[in-house]
Each structure stands twice: as structure tokens, then as C-alpha cells.
């Protein structure tokens, strides 16, 4: 019988900020930016949540709900440091650890009873070890499936432990709202409500064939989750086996919508640089370049181009991205830009002799640049001249590049994930 732990740090970003500024403790705190900025809440203290503030909410909405809150832009380097401390503790309990985000992880604890004791005893040991190493609280969910373990840790918050013995999964899940199932968002919840499905137990009673007809393959995964199974893409693969990226991307939302050509060009170059760096970190090449542009009215468009050879060179990605953009842009103010490297390959393929010489020179130069960036960070240290004017500050809530134990370890984790607990 499998035994999984899901460890979720409690209000992680806020808790780390409190370590450096104890005066924040017990107060409504919002991490993610200033109250008047465009952006979203990355984390909210439990005191702020009482006013309805939650992660992914616009900062300006959070201010309306809780104007007395203390708004903090956040410190990604601190969250990175403490995430790695947590990861080190988790690895001391089992080598099979997978960081799902900067503040949560799955552990395969199967077969560790002789070393750590039965499930609850092991969870208390882990709970205390995390507290001792970081002075932070966490919640631990324990179950025979990862899906149920994740739901357990959420139900145990804050600073709790919850174990569902094998065979009790369906009984535990039945009275919970369907939104508690991992992967069920607001839209899916509304669709389920339209079918009269409000509790997980309602979903578990339905004929899987009906669910598949109504929701497709996602419906079959939902039916499995309602019974406590690890169904769907969320739980593909084994813990700790590693996962190669399917694509690499970076996006930027401007503080003020802009139609300035120089500003937009510079940002495309800066985004291309970041994508290229991550491609090199992962040892893959992108055959297709895609851009995303979102206008002031939130209308969003993507355009893509397949290159004659796969690349991980900054200038080649930037040239393709800018070409795509200027063919698609209608001169209206832009709210968001994104650059994506897709159709990833394990080598760059055949190039011409002239192109190969130029590419080899870039490889050598970028290898040196990557060493500098790895030591001092990406932002503003070394950049293509065309990208220098771009003011790019990676936001706290953006997806992490290199989670501890997951992906390349050539440099520090650059960005923090959207934190919920």
C-alpha cells in the first residue's frame, strides 16, 4: 500500500516576511505589490483573509476589501532560500520528493515505517523538523493517494496534520465542496453546479459514462478523483522521477499599457533572453517561437513561427519574436507580452556552415554570460543592447524556473510560485 505526504507551508510568503519584520505578525498583510499597482495578490496573511482577500485577486480589489492591510512587494530571493531549506528537510525523510511549487511538496513515504514510524508519528517528526530548520509552520496531509493527501493538507490548515487511513477516502471526500478537488476551478465548478453537483459525494454517485459525455476525458479524471484516486495529468508519473519541460515561456504585464515601439521591442528582447537562458539550462532547443499579446481591452492573440533549425540563442529567438509581433500588432496599447519556446528538441539540427560559425561564437559568448548571471542574477547584469531599456522585474507570483530537486540546478531559482496556504 502506497503512503504519500503532502506538505504545504502555511501562508509561506507572508510567514517569511514576518521572520524579517516581526512587527507584521498578526496584522493583515498582502504580498505581491503596492495597493495601487496593477497586479495580483501573491499571498495574504490569515488576518487579511478574514476580509475576503485571497491569492490571485487584483491588488486594487484587495485594497478595497482591506484598506488597512500592509502591502509588501515581496522578496523572491528570501522565498527561494527558505524553499531550499524546506526541501533539504524533506529529503532527510525520503529521497522521493517532488516540489509541486515553491511552498508545497509531495513525498512518497512508502516503506519508511521502520525508519520514521507509523504515518502520524512520521508526520509529527517532519512537522517539527521543518519548524526547527526554518521557524515556519506547515500543514501535512497523509493518504494512500497524492490527490487525497493534498486535500488533507488543505483541510488541516493552519499548522495541522490530517491522515485518512486506506479505505476511508470516499467517506472523507463526500461532504466536501467539489472545488476542493485539485484542478477544479471556478468555471468547472459552475458547470458542475449546473448539473446539480455541489459536493464530491454527488460526483462520486454519478455514472462515469455520463460524466465523460458531459465533460470528456477531464470528466473521467474527475470521477476517479471523487473516489480518491490519482486520476488525470495532475498526477502523471512517479514522485521524484523528473519531468522535462514541454515548453519554456516568459510573460510581462506592463504597469501602464503602452504603444511605444521602442519599449515593446526592448521587452520582447528581454523576454527572449530569459527564454533562451532557460532553454540552455534544460539542455533543449526550441524549433517554434510563439508570442502572446494582450491589448488594453483584454483581447489576447498568439502568433507562432517554426524556424529552419531549433535554437537556444538569444538573438535568434528575439529576431523571430519581434518579426511575429510587428506583423500582428495593430498599434493599439499593449497590456501584456509573452514569448514562448515550443516544440523542444534535444539538439539544434543541421545549420549552414556560415550560420554554424556565427552560432558557435554565440554559444561561447552566452556560456560566459550564463556564468555571470548564475552568480549575480539575471536582471540588469548582462543583456543584449536592444533589451537594456526594458524594466523587467519578475513578479512574486510568476512560475518558478528551477524548483529545488526539479529541473536544472545550474543557477538559483529565479521566480516564486503563486502561494496559497
N, C-alpha and C positions, 0 to 999 in steps of 0.2 A: 504494500500500500504506500502510495506516494505521500510525502509530507512537505508542504510548502509554507513558507512565511512570506508575508508582505509587510515590509517596514516602510512606514510613511512618517516623515518628520513633521512635527506639529508647527504650523504657521512658520515655516522654515526661514523665509527671508526676513520676516519681522523678528523672529527669535534671534537670528544672527545680529540684526541691527541692535537689539536690546543688549547683547553682550558688550558691544562697543559704546552704547549710550544707555546705561541703566535707567535714566530718567524716563525712557519711553515705556517702561513696564507698566502694565495695567491701563494704558491710555489707548484711545482709538488711533491706530497708525495705519497708513496706507503706503505701500511701496510700489513704485512704478513711475513716478514723475511728480511735477508740481500740479496743484489743483486746477490751474488754468491752462495746462498743456493739452495738446492733442495726444491721445494715447490711452492705454488701458491699465487697469489695476493689475499688478503682478501678484500682490498678496495683501491681505488685510488682517489686522490683529483680531482676536476674538471680541474685543471691546468694540471695534468698528463694525464687525459683522452683525452685532445686535441692531444696528441701524439699517441693515439690508445691504451693506457694502460687500462685494464679493469679487473674486478674481475674474478678469476678462471684461469687467464693467468699465465704461469710459470714465476717465478721471474726473471729468466735469460733472458726470452724474453722481459719482461718489461724493464730490464736494457738496452737491445739493442735498444729498441724504444725510451727510455728516460734516457740516462746515467746521466743526470744532476739531476734526481729525488733523493729525500731524502727517503731512505728505512728505515722503522721502524718495529721492530718485533711485536709491539703491546702489549697492557696491558689488558688481559681479565677481570681482576677484576674491572677496570675502566668502561669497557663497560657494565658489569653486573650491577654496581651501577647506571649508567645513564639509563639503560633499565628499572630498577625498578622505578626510578623517573618518567620516561615517563608513565609507567603502572599506577602509583598512580594518575597521572593527568587524564588519560583516564577513570579510574574508577570513578572519580568525575563527569563525564558526563553521564555514563551509567554503570550499573553493568554487562552488556552483552559485555564483552571484550574478545577477543582471540588473544594472541600473536602468529603470524604466524612465526616469527623469532625474533631474539634479537632486530631488528630495525624496525619491521613493525607489525601492528595490525589491526584487523577488529573490528568495533564497530557496534552493532545493535542499531541504534538511533531511531527506530520506536516508536512513541508515546511520544517523548521528546520535541515536539514543544512548549508546554506551559512553559516548564522549561527553554529551551535554545533558543527558537525562530525558525524561518524557517531555512532550511538547510544551506544556505550561512552564515547567521548570527551565527548559532551554530558552523560552521566550523571556522569562524574567531575567535570566543571566544576560541575554543580549540587550535587553532594555536598559539594564544597569550599566553595561559596558559602554553603550552609546552615550549615556549621560555622563559617565566618568571621563570619557575621551573628549567630549565636545561641550559639556554643560548645557546640552539641548535635550528637549523631550521628543519622544517618538511614540507612535502607536503601532502595534503589531497585530496582524491578522494571521490566523493559523487554520489551515484546511487541507483537504486531500486534493484540491484543485486550486490553481492560481487565481481563477476568477472569484471563487468564494473567499479566498484569503484576502483579496483586495477589498471586497465588500466588507469583510470583517474589520479590517484596519480602519475603514471609514466609520463604521458603527462604533468602534472603540475610542474614537477621538473625544477629547484630547487626552494624551498621555495614558492610554489604556492598552489592554491585551484582551483579545477575544479568540477563543478556539471553538470551532464547530467540529465535533467528532464525526468520523466517517459514517455515512448513512443518515445524517441529520441535515444535510444540505438543503433539501427541498423544503423541509419544515421551517428552517431558518429564513430562507428567501421569500417564502409565500406571502407574508404580510407586508413586505417592503414595497415601496413605490417602484414602478418599472424604471424610473430614472436612475435608480441605484445600480442597474446593470451597467457594467463598463461598456462604453461605446454608444449608449442610448443618449442622444442629445435632445435638444428642445423640439426639433422638427419630428424626429422619430417618436418622441413622447406624445406629441399632438396626434400623430397618425394612429398610434396605439389607443389613445383615448377615444378617437373617433370610432374605433372598433369595440369600444366598451372594455378595453383592457387598461386597468389602472394599477393593479398590484401584480407582482411577479407570479403569484399563485394563479391569477386569471390567465396569464400567458401559458403557464405550465399545463393547464387543463385543456388547452385547445389542440385540435388535431394538427400535427406538423404539416400535413398536406395543405391545410387551409392557410397556415402561416406562410408557407412557401409561395402559394398562389398570390397572397396579398403583398408579401414583401420580398419575394425572390430568395436568392441564396442567403441574403442577410437575415431573412425570416427563419431559415433553418438554424442559423447560428444562434439567433435569439431563443429559439425553442430549446436548444441544448443548454444555453446559459441559464434559462429558467429552471432547469433541473440540476444546476450546479456543475455543469461540465465546462471544460476549457474548449469552447467552440469559437470558430472564426479566426480571422487573421490576427486579432489582438494577441492570441496565444499560440501562434505558429512557432515550431521549433522548440528546442530544449533550452533551459536556462544556462547561460554562460557559453553557448556554442559559438557566439559571434554572428553578426549579420552584416553583409556588405550593403552599402547604400544603393538604392535604386536610382536616385538622382541626388544632385547637390545644388543647393539654391541659397540665395540671399535676397532679402527684400528690404526696402526702406520706405517708411511713411514720413513725408515732409511735415515739419511743424506748421508750415503755411503752404498752401497749394501754389505751384509755380509753373509758369510757362516760359521761363528764362532758358534759352537754348544752352548756354554755357553751363548753367547749374545742372541741367538734366544730363548733358553729355558727361560731365565730370562724375556724376553719381553712377551712371552706367559703367564707367571705367572702374570706379571704386568697388562696385558690386562684382564686376567681372574678376577683379583681383582676388576678392575673398573666395569666390567660387573656385578659381584656379588653385589657390592655396590649399583648399580642402581636397580638391581632386588629387593633388600631389601627395598630400598627407595619406590619403587612402590608396595611393598607387593605382589609380584608374584614370582613363582618358574619356572625354565626352565627345561623342560623334554628333550630337544635336545640341544646339543652343536655342533656348526659348526665353522670351521676355514677357513680362506682365506689366501692363499699365492700367492704372485706375484713375479716372477723372474725378473732378470735384463732386459730380452727381452720383458717384459710386459705381458708375458703369465701368466694367472691367473687361479687358481684352488681352488675349495672348497671341503671340506670333512666334513661329519656330523656323529654324533653318538647319538642314543637315549638311555638315561640312564634308569636304572631299577626303579628309582624314581626321581621325579623332585627335583631340588636343587637350593639354592642360597648361597651355601657355597664356599668360595674362592678356597679351596684346591681341592674340587670335580670337579669344573669347570676346574681348572688348570691341574689336572691329565688327564681329558678327552681330553683337548686341546693339551697337549703335546703328548699323545698317538696317536692322529689323525695326528699330524704334522710329527712325526718320521716315520709313515707308508707311508706318502705321499711325503716327501721331497726327492729330487733326489741329494742332496748335492751341488746343484748349488747356487750361491749367491742370497740372498733374498732381494727384494726391499721393500716389504710391508707385514705385518702380520695383521690379524684380528681375533677376537674371538667374537662369537655371541651366545646369549642365545635365543633359539626359542621354539615354542610350549609351550607357557607360561600358567601356571595353577595357580589357587588360593590357592592351598595347595601342600605340597610335597608328599602326598600319604603315603602308607604303607612302613615302613622300618623294618629291623630285630631289635631285642632287643639290640644286641651288637652295631649295626650301630646307633640306636637311642641314646644310651648313648654318643657315640662319637660325633654325630651331635648336641646333646643338649649342650655339652661342647663348641663346636664351636659357637653355637648360642650366648651363654653368652659372650664368648670372643669377637666375632665380634660386638655385641651390644655396648660393651665398646669402641672398636676400632672406630666404626662409630661415636660415640660421639666426640672422639678426632679429627677425620677427619672433622666432621662437624664444629668444632671450628677453626681448624688450616689449613684446606685444605687437599687434598688427597696426594699431591706429596711429597714423601720422609719423611712423618711424621711417619707412622706405615705401615709396609709392611711385607709380608712373606719373609723369608730369601732368598729363591730362586729367588725372584723378585727384591731384593735390587740393583743388579748391573745394572738393566735396566734404562737407562736415558730416561725418558718419559716426554716430555713437550707437553701438549695438545696445538694444533695449534689454532690460532685465528679463522680460517675458519671452524673448525670442528663443527658438530651439537651440539646445546646446550642440556644439560641434563635436566634442570628444568627451563623452561621459566617462567617468572612471571605469576602467575594465571593459570599455566598449568602444571599438574604433581605434584609430591610431593614437599612440601615446607620444608623438614627436614633439608636442608642444602643450601648453596649458589649455584647459578647457576655456573657450573664449566667451561663451554666452550661457546664460542661465535659463532654465525651462520655466514654463508658466506654473507657478506653485499654488497648490490648492489647500493643503491641510493646515 
